Amino acid sequence: FSTDLAYHHPCFNDTSDGGLGQAVNLFMREDKGQSTRRNYINAAFAFTDWCLKNGLTVGDRLPVPSPATLVYHAAWRAGKGNSPGYIRSCLSGINAYFEWHHFPSILRDTNGNVHRDVARVLRGISRLLSRKVKKRLPITIPLLHEILDAIPAVFPSMHEYDRRAYECFLTNGVYGLLRVSEQAAPTT
């Protein structure tokens, strides 16, 4: 891993155990696929850079891994326009990366639950930034008449035969599927 933070942070390169710690780190990193590891490392790099720019360091280089730091980092990512799912993925990657280097989990509490403040911020980000799902409404009879009336304006060069065939297709589809849709009620 030439792109690993361990090459940039001396505290991760302790060889007093004869390199055994580095072997453990390697095996722990291998529990994820290569692209997942790459994403986690990129998230950790971005987190480290962000910590350095905001003065959230211990000594010279090492970022302060804490739930409070993750909360501020998540808010910063949300301010940049990142999606809630991407922010969750980044926080998970940052946490996994630090766990690879024997830090305690900064995303989860001692019971294994997502830390309360992190969970609250993620819920707030999801509520504020999630894209709303537009539900499709069924074609009603009045809407069908509007569609049929608009065909000549939308397709002015359509032959009469083709226009009538298209109208038949739409009408049969709506009436045929209307019977099926009568079995279910809309959710809203």
Buried (B, 14 or more C-beta within 10 A) or exposed (E): EEEBBBEEBEEBEEEEEEEEBBEEBEEBBEEBEEEBBBBBBBBBBBBBEBBBEEEBBEEEBBBEBBBEBBBBBBBBBBEEEBBBEEBBBBBBBBBBBBBBBEEEBBBBEEEEEBBEEBBEBBEBBBEEBEEEEEEEEEBEEEEBEEBBEEBEEEEEEBEEEEBEEBBEEBEEEBEEEBEEEEEEEEEE
